[in-house]
Every structure is written in structure tokens, then in C-alpha cells.
């Protein structure tokens, strides 16, 4: 499966990266991580703090899959409203899951602070605005639910939004201490740091077959076998056939990166921006003063209309910010997976002992992957995590 098409922006910025060898012998480990994107490298960094012999295999290069196309907007709010999640799984579980996502931002910040080289990781503000008048009441209900359960947020009415931004919206929820990051650079930095802390990483090493017994898991590569007690599949959207998770939906999303911009007129604090429509537009700025705007998601089975859709994204940007005139520097489409209930799939395979998945399906995938790393670490060490049933593959 081709995970992206076009020219993703982040790899064009990466001048120096640590290269890892190809596996050329048979080895044993406690935990094998398959996949070297942002999910796998977060998992590797998590396990580096514990007395577990950990190996990571990447079939191409670190970050070359979905991570290269990731737009790097990280928030505790999810595609699924808190009020809707409360209706579907109950108040206690829904609030707990939102709190896990809030904590995940701080955990990612902590990991970034340990890195020898920064990855354009910044705490930023975020505006979640109502796309139409009919969404305003529900967004107000969402704000009240966030307030009730202790999440810091402000409610902006139409006048407040018009005073801060150059576009109009009926209302919005404004939050602080969200995150923007260069996910490609972050994955490479996490991989290098994990290696320094004792994790063995191998690039250009594809798992060709596997065999599971009651006590050991065996994985064949071109030049060597890996024997492991546990395996974590961190291969994202390419994992669906094996994981067989119910309610997972594959889509295609589109993104453009503009040329650098001198002034962000009408854009308060260069905040993250997203909306209540589904599918939604999402926007952010970058460290080198560009704008990323994405959206216009389509079914995965439809024809990839990259050039036409990129023009629509640029038109949307100009309609929201008429004083910002710019052009497209990079354009790309990428595979995007979501779930019907808005939750990721994290946990042990229903049939195979010691086989785990971290599938951060949804628009908040990097945050979900941080949550997943904590859950899977606890499942491996203690066979329990309080969120294990919320994210179970069997739900």
C-alpha cells in the first residue's frame, strides 16, 4: 500500500539523520517493534527506560511512511466530541480517555526535552471553531463538558473570533498548551536517542513471514531471524489486514505547504485551527513561516485528485486569510484511517499471546500513539492497564 503520493514537506527539511544498519544475522529480544514511524519510535523510547531487550525493524527508512505526511497538529481533543464519547462509552471512561490524551502532550514534551537535537516542538494555542450556525449549540455543549471535567478552555463568541482572526465563525473553543511538531524530525530524533539508550534499530529490514508458538514469536527477514517474547505492530494503516479491527475506515486526506510568509495578518498567535465539519479543514504554521492546510478527505477507493484538490485547499486558505497571499510549495495526499467510535485500536491481538498493536487511527494519531506506548508498556510488564478495554481490538 502506498501511504502517500506527491511530495510531503517534512523530508525536504531533513539535512542530517542517523542511519541504521540492515539486519544481517539472527537475534533474540524481549520486545520486537515492527515499524519505524512516529508510533514505533515513541514505543522504542518508552521501552528504553525499562530492563527489556528491545529491537525495532523498519522495512524502509525511519519516518518514511505515514510520518512523512503527518501534519504535526497535536491536541488533547479528538475527532469525537467529549459529549459524544460520553454518550457512547460512559462519562467515567470518556473523561479518563481525554485525560490520557492531555497527559500524552506532556509526555511527548518530556521526551522532546531529552533529545540532543530539537524537532520544532512547540506548545501553542488552538482554535476549534463552529463551521456553521447549526454546530454552535453543540460546540457550546462541548465547552461546558470540558469545563465541568476540569479541562482548561475558553469560549469565544462570533465577535471575539472576528477580533482575533480574519474569518468569521459563529463561535469557537480556544485552548492553550497544545503542540505543533515536525513529526518526521521528531521520529528521527527519537530513534537516535532510543539507540543511544540501548534499543537496537535496523532499517531496510522487512519482516517476510512470522510463526507464533505458545512461548516464542519468530520473524523471518532476508538475512536473519528475530526471536521475541513480545511483538508490537506499529505499522499504522498498513496493518489493517492482519489486525482485522472492526469499524476501521481507510480514507485519503490532502495537504499543501505554502512558500514562506512574511506576515500572518489576521491569524491570532499563529494558533492551530480546525473546525466542526466532518471531514474538516485543519491549519497550522511552521517554524520556517509556512502554512500547512489539509482536508477534503475522500474515500480511499476513489481516484487520487491531488492537483485539483490542492488548488481547492489554497483557495480555502485565501478565503480565510485574504491578506495572506502565497503559493503552493509542496502538495501531497496520504492514507488516513479512522474508527467509527473515534478511538484508537491499542492492545493484544484477540488470538495470539504476546502480539500487540498500536494503531492510532484518527486525526489525533501521534497523541494516540503516546497513549498506546504507555498502555502497551504496562500490558507487557504487568498484563494490565486501566484503559485496556477502552482501546481493545475486540470492542
Secondary structure, DSSP 8 states (H G I E B T S, - for coil): ---EEE--SGGGG-----------S-EEEEEEEE--SHHHHHHHHHHTTSS--EEEE-SSSTT-SHHHH---EE-SS-SS-HHHHHHHH-HHHHHHHHHHHHHHHHHHHHHHHH-SS----EEEEEEEE-SSHHHHHHHHHHHHHHHHTT---EEEEHHHHHHHBSS--SEEEEEEEEEE--HHHHHHHHHHHHHHTT-EEESS----EEEE-SS-EEEE-SS-EEEEEEEEE--GGGGHHHH--TTEEEEEEEEEEE---S--TTBGGG-EEEESSSS--EEEE-TTS-EEEEEEEEETTS---HHHHHHHHHHHHHHH-TT----EEEEEEEEEEEETTS--EEEE-SSSTTEEEEE--STTHHHHHHHHHHHHHHHHHHS--TTTTTS-TT-
